[in-house]
């Protein structure tokens, strides 16, 4: 359980984060999403005290982090950044063992833990004696995640963990990671600027305008029930349709091929379940909006000869 | 390689080994100190921009001090020999080491340090595990620059008695022996290249294998020093020799044989340092020019050359014949100096400079004021004194070697010509050795300079290679006649009548050094040393 209470950060005369209140439940995956420079990275870094808040506090499992030793605190929290931040002068194995070594683990204990992670993260034996520069971006990212998971922290902080990778690798790796057995029970706070990523990765999304949290909710809630003008305008008009479609798809609904013909459903999600009525119910009863969405989707389908981009192939 | 070259190398192998040892020792000590002090200093100040900037500025200022000047600044602080040279080399190495350490630490990728902090490294762990290892290649690049600079500058250490390969270079220059110069210069260049190559290799390996590099480097340097080390002669007295004395026909070896002496412990020093180091007790015995005012000023005593080993070193002017064609009135004027500058006169004038703080030009005018009257020369002091800065296009260029007496003589000539003729004379001093002065004169870069007959005979005509000729020419007048004829015939130069002073080598000790009580001659000293 992470709680941010009236968290505020000033850099000189500039206030980067204005009194944020937020709480993340155990096992929840919260994504911080907002335009660049909105303070999302600063917010993340205040959780493990890489940045000290100006005022306000961060509570983890009922304890104010300000009272903890920052070094000890950070050792209990996994931290992954864009590009991995692996030590270039150490082998992959040495990189992965950095934190356990600081904690005084034995070699055998390290190797045992690595053996577990190896299978979970699809790490290969021939990587371990290589240097980070010899791995691909996606491989490095997995190593960085393995490094953060070595001590099995209950909290993971991830700052743009997938950016800097090419689209294809990104798609594969974020699905792998979302489905990771090792991450399933972790509380994760991640920063991303990619909406699709935010939708796929997070249970909830905290949408930030510069310095403030505008709305916290699921993808569908953000799209279909925007709480503020900022939230409504955030999704660019041209992309809105695609995002809405993604949000609906993530609800794992069966949508009819023809909005007027509810008898011939098209499977869009796995597992297939639900009906248009359920979709409408989930999205807050805005029948008109859902009908519009489904019609738009149909137009896409006919124009492109299939569902819009980013659809999963069977 | 020719048989001759092999012979030359074999004859110098032992000394080459010693000099190489000294050279590596100088550079290694300076670099180790520079790293031991520079790296921690850089680490300590890196977060404080103004202080780091101040250190960089300071180190940068030191870097701009000419190496010879820096060496002479160190001499009174650290004394003669190794320490002064190491101190100067250390200061030169400091800038590249501090600068590269700062740059190296600042250029460690911020995402790497951030994530290392995020994973829970404290400041010390971050420094030792991340920042320092990643800065090492840059630090090594600085070390590499420092090392190459130091191998070069260390050759100047020879001038302050620190030894090293520079000994050969300066000895060769002083005696006009290119082979001896190469004996120092080539190994120095090879040493610089080798060190550069090895540090380049270390620079590439250091990040991944820091311990291997550290151990290999230490073993290599220690191994070199152990392999090259050899014991020096066991002797209590330390002799100071002028640069070049060792390899001369009228120098150390011949002198030792002449007086039947065992090898002595010696240091070769710049001729101007011999007196001061002897006075301070850093040497016990010195060979130096008899004429120097510092002999009296510093309370030094001459041991007589009772077996007539040293050839005469009578001073006279050496001039281009073309000068007198261009300025015919100059010859009669300069000929009047014949016999005017006795050893006593020069010593007194030199003493006025060394002890009373007069400028050389003022001392020169002091002499000319009285002498021109007795010689009946119309000399206008105002005209001579008027010139305080160098003029652009002088009519007559006077050369002088790097020594106080030569400088004084050059000023006398300059002031005399300025005050007594309508011509503009200009002194070009500090031309270094005999070979450089002679070569400048021959090429017409200068018109005349003061020289010694024995010096010309040994360094330019190499008569030392023929002992019979050497013996024949131990008579000063005979030597002058021979030189005048040879210089005119071979080089179109004029060897003028002697000025009156003689600057042959004498052996000096401190007058108050009780160990030399009762010893008045070299033979007596030799007898004492043989026992």
Interface residues (C-beta under 8 A of the other chain):
Chain A: X48 X50 X71 X72 X73 X74 X75 X76 X79 X80 X81 X82 X83 X84 X85 X86 X87 X88 X89 X98 X99 X102 X131 X144 X147 X148 X157
Chain B: X109 X111 X112 X114 X115 X116 X117 X118 X119 X120 X121 X122 X125 X129 X130 X133 X134 X207 X208
